[in-house]
Amino acid sequence: MTPQSAAPVVSLSASHLSGAVGGVADPTVQVLLSQAGADPADLSVVAVASSDTRIAGAGDVTVRGRGAEREVSVQARGRGICDLTLRVTGLGGATATTVLHYAASGPVQHAADTRYFTGASDASAALDVGGGHLVLADDESNTLRLYARGASGGPLRTWDFGARLGARKEIDIEGVARAGDTDAVYWLGSMSNSKDGELRPDRSVLFRTVVRGAGAAVELVPAGSYRRLRSDLIAWDESRGGELGFAAGAAEGRGPKRIDGFNAEGFEFAPGSTSVAYIGFRAPLVPAKTGGEALLVPVMNVDELMAETAAQGEQGGGRAEFGEPVLLDLDGLGIRDLRRNSLGQYLIVAGSWAADDNSGPYALYAWDGAAGHGAARLMDLPTGDPGGWECVVDVPDLQVPGARVQLIADCGSADWYGTGVAAKDLRQPEWKKARAVTFTVTE
């Protein structure tokens, strides 16, 4: 009697996977297989069943490779969730199966230029680190995540600085700025109250990391923090007669998403400086009424705040100093992100002070960073797809025709899969995702 072959052993690198109808470079998973006495190359893997072929059928699953680790990709047919059964066949016809839980979002505009960064959905600030990679902040956590810019998928690595910074709740990271060509990078919390007007002290953190290396090998090292920026801003405004309304906008009981609120979302250094940085406000507008101008406040001594921290412990003895406010006519929109390149060219993502999603207008502006100079509207940003525009990854040379820029949307409120569950509330990290699109911004 011929001995019966042992059953193959099969597992997945992740049990959940997300994709998109019409998606390009969608995420994949690895299927790991083995069988006693068998060469892994002799084992076959195929999809044999789907719980809902309207989402994806067995024929929409592709398995690549011949060794002990194979790559599985799925081409979505429709929006929704289904289970896909994979079967491994080995020596003697012995089989084993595993189930992949698959979720597909619907089609979007600019599909060929769209990528999805999974693991978190509330993208809020992005830093290019070279080699085709970026670090992305999420305003629902204190974790920074490293991604490959050109492919959809999960983070290559993560850094959670919350405990190191003494944060008990989310910092609500909304801005990031690199100090010129140095290795110092500053991350700014929104300084806002909660949506219900509760005070959130952890959101007032400004912290610095030092960048070591680049690309997939990049390392972020904590290098100081400052926790009094919010109170410094309020005191400064009060000393000027409260013309910006910071004290009222930041008062307990006041939510941040008001035209007269207190909510920072942009952060970038002034032209040629590694010490003066602009804070860009989503709210308030100035004056705080329809058609008001967007507000930037220059912090004159950012580097000294961190130096005080390094010299005197967790909280330095210095105070933030501020320059004259800068007002920009952004057609009644607030600042959602602010980014500068080495040429001193700025891009500003502007959006509603109120909207969390794609319900309000968004636009992209160019600026030279000089107070008294206006910003030029480059393009209206599309609003028909999930998410609200939040992040500029980097700024190309805006004098070159055909310049391209990658923008990322905060998709925390998106119901990606038609289940009625917002992305930020999904339990599976692989199903959470933020949408990135590359646009041509110059002709």
QUISUL-V731798 format. One record per residue. RES is the residue in three letters. NEAR is the number of other ideal C-beta (glycine too) atoms within 10 Angstrom. D_LAST is the distance of its C-alpha to the last C-alpha in whole Angstrom. Layout:
BEGIN
res,near,d_last
RES,NEAR,D_LAST
RES,NEAR,D_LAST
END
This chain:
BEGIN
res,near,d_last
MET,3,75
THR,5,72
PRO,7,70
GLN,10,68
SER,15,64
ALA,16,63
ALA,14,60
PRO,23,57
VAL,15,55
VAL,21,52
SER,12,49
LEU,17,46
SER,14,43
ALA,16,42
SER,13,44
HIS,19,41
LEU,26,38
SER,29,35
GLY,23,32
ALA,24,30
VAL,18,30
GLY,15,27
GLY,23,26
VAL,13,25
ALA,15,27
ASP,21,29
PRO,23,32
THR,20,35
VAL,22,39
GLN,15,41
VAL,21,45
LEU,17,48
LEU,24,51
SER,16,54
GLN,23,57
ALA,12,61
GLY,10,61
ALA,17,58
ASP,13,55
PRO,17,52
ALA,10,51
ASP,11,53
LEU,23,52
SER,15,50
VAL,20,48
VAL,13,47
ALA,20,46
VAL,12,49
ALA,15,48
SER,22,46
SER,14,47
ASP,15,44
THR,14,43
ARG,12,40
ILE,24,39
ALA,27,39
GLY,17,42
ALA,15,44
GLY,12,42
ASP,19,38
VAL,21,39
THR,12,39
VAL,16,41
ARG,10,40
GLY,14,42
ARG,14,46
GLY,11,47
ALA,15,49
GLU,12,45
ARG,22,43
GLU,13,39
VAL,22,39
SER,17,36
VAL,27,36
GLN,16,34
ALA,23,34
ARG,18,35
GLY,15,35
ARG,19,35
GLY,19,38
ILE,19,40
CYS,22,43
ASP,13,45
LEU,24,45
THR,16,48
LEU,24,48
ARG,17,51
VAL,24,52
THR,17,54
GLY,25,56
LEU,16,60
GLY,15,62
GLY,8,60
ALA,17,60
THR,14,57
ALA,18,55
THR,12,52
THR,18,50
VAL,13,48
LEU,22,44
HIS,18,43
TYR,28,40
ALA,26,37
ALA,28,34
SER,27,32
GLY,16,30
PRO,15,27
VAL,20,23
GLN,11,20
HIS,12,17
ALA,14,21
ALA,10,19
ASP,15,17
THR,21,20
ARG,25,23
TYR,27,26
PHE,28,28
THR,24,32
GLY,20,35
ALA,26,34
SER,29,32
ASP,25,31
ALA,27,28
SER,26,28
ALA,27,27
ALA,26,25
LEU,24,25
ASP,18,24
VAL,24,27
GLY,14,25
GLY,14,26
GLY,13,24
HIS,19,26
LEU,23,26
VAL,25,29
LEU,26,29
ALA,27,31
ASP,25,32
ASP,23,34
GLU,18,37
SER,19,38
ASN,25,38
THR,18,37
LEU,23,34
ARG,23,33
LEU,21,31
TYR,28,29
ALA,18,27
ARG,20,23
GLY,12,23
ALA,15,26
SER,23,27
GLY,21,31
GLY,22,33
PRO,19,33
LEU,14,34
ARG,14,36
THR,14,37
TRP,18,38
ASP,13,40
PHE,19,41
GLY,16,43
ALA,9,46
ARG,13,46
LEU,18,44
GLY,13,47
ALA,21,45
ARG,9,47
LYS,13,44
GLU,20,40
ILE,26,39
ASP,29,36
ILE,27,33
GLU,29,30
GLY,27,29
VAL,25,28
ALA,24,27
ARG,21,28
ALA,18,30
GLY,13,28
ASP,7,28
THR,11,32
ASP,13,33
ALA,18,34
VAL,20,32
TYR,26,33
TRP,26,33
LEU,30,33
GLY,30,35
SER,24,34
MET,28,38
SER,27,38
ASN,23,41
SER,14,41
LYS,10,40
ASP,8,44
GLY,17,44
GLU,11,46
LEU,14,46
ARG,20,44
PRO,15,45
ASP,17,43
ARG,25,39
SER,24,40
VAL,25,40
LEU,28,37
PHE,24,38
ARG,22,37
THR,23,36
VAL,14,36
VAL,19,34
ARG,11,36
GLY,13,34
ALA,13,31
GLY,13,29
ALA,15,32
ALA,14,35
VAL,20,34
GLU,14,36
LEU,20,36
VAL,11,39
PRO,13,40
ALA,17,41
GLY,21,42
SER,24,41
TYR,25,42
ARG,21,43
ARG,17,44
LEU,22,40
ARG,24,40
SER,16,44
ASP,18,43
LEU,24,40
ILE,20,42
ALA,15,45
TRP,16,43
ASP,22,41
GLU,13,45
SER,9,46
ARG,12,44
GLY,7,45
GLY,12,43
GLU,11,40
LEU,24,38
GLY,18,40
PHE,23,40
ALA,14,44
ALA,16,44
GLY,24,41
ALA,23,42
ALA,14,45
GLU,8,47
GLY,9,47
ARG,16,43
GLY,17,40
PRO,24,37
LYS,17,35
ARG,17,36
ILE,18,34
ASP,18,37
GLY,25,37
PHE,28,36
ASN,24,34
ALA,29,32
GLU,31,29
GLY,29,26
PHE,27,27
GLU,27,26
PHE,23,27
ALA,23,27
PRO,14,25
GLY,9,27
SER,16,30
THR,16,32
SER,15,34
VAL,18,32
ALA,26,30
TYR,26,29
ILE,28,30
GLY,26,27
PHE,28,29
ARG,28,29
ALA,27,32
PRO,24,33
LEU,24,31
VAL,17,32
PRO,15,34
ALA,18,35
LYS,11,34
THR,8,32
GLY,9,29
GLY,21,30
GLU,18,28
ALA,29,27
LEU,23,29
LEU,26,29
VAL,21,32
PRO,19,32
VAL,27,35
MET,14,36
ASN,17,38
VAL,29,36
ASP,20,38
GLU,17,41
LEU,25,41
MET,22,41
ALA,15,43
GLU,18,46
THR,22,46
ALA,12,46
ALA,11,49
GLN,11,51
GLY,9,50
GLU,12,48
GLN,13,48
GLY,20,48
GLY,9,49
GLY,18,47
ARG,17,45
ALA,22,41
GLU,15,40
PHE,21,37
GLY,14,36
GLU,10,35
PRO,18,33
VAL,20,29
LEU,17,28
LEU,21,24
ASP,14,23
LEU,23,21
ASP,15,23
GLY,17,26
LEU,25,24
GLY,28,26
ILE,29,24
ARG,30,24
ASP,29,23
LEU,28,22
ARG,27,20
ARG,24,20
ASN,13,19
SER,10,21
LEU,13,19
GLY,14,20
GLN,19,17
TYR,24,17
LEU,25,16
ILE,27,18
VAL,29,19
ALA,27,21
GLY,25,23
SER,20,27
TRP,26,30
ALA,14,32
ALA,16,30
ASP,17,30
ASP,18,28
ASN,21,26
SER,11,28
GLY,15,26
PRO,15,22
TYR,22,20
ALA,19,17
LEU,22,15
TYR,23,15
ALA,17,14
TRP,20,17
ASP,15,19
GLY,20,22
ALA,12,24
ALA,14,27
GLY,7,26
HIS,11,23
GLY,13,21
ALA,21,18
ALA,12,15
ARG,16,14
LEU,18,10
MET,15,11
ASP,11,15
LEU,20,16
PRO,15,18
THR,18,22
GLY,7,23
ASP,19,24
PRO,22,27
GLY,27,26
GLY,24,25
TRP,24,22
GLU,27,23
CYS,27,22
VAL,25,19
VAL,21,20
ASP,19,18
VAL,21,15
PRO,18,13
ASP,11,12
LEU,18,10
GLN,9,9
VAL,9,8
PRO,7,5
GLY,9,5
ALA,17,8
ARG,12,10
VAL,22,13
GLN,20,16
LEU,25,18
ILE,27,22
ALA,28,24
ASP,29,27
CYS,29,29
GLY,25,32
SER,19,33
ALA,25,32
ASP,16,35
TRP,26,33
TYR,20,36
GLY,14,37
THR,13,40
GLY,7,40
VAL,14,40
ALA,18,37
ALA,24,35
LYS,18,37
ASP,13,40
LEU,19,40
ARG,8,43
GLN,14,41
PRO,16,38
GLU,20,37
TRP,23,36
LYS,27,34
LYS,31,31
ALA,30,28
ARG,26,24
ALA,25,21
VAL,22,18
THR,17,15
PHE,16,11
THR,13,8
VAL,18,7
THR,16,4
GLU,6,0
END
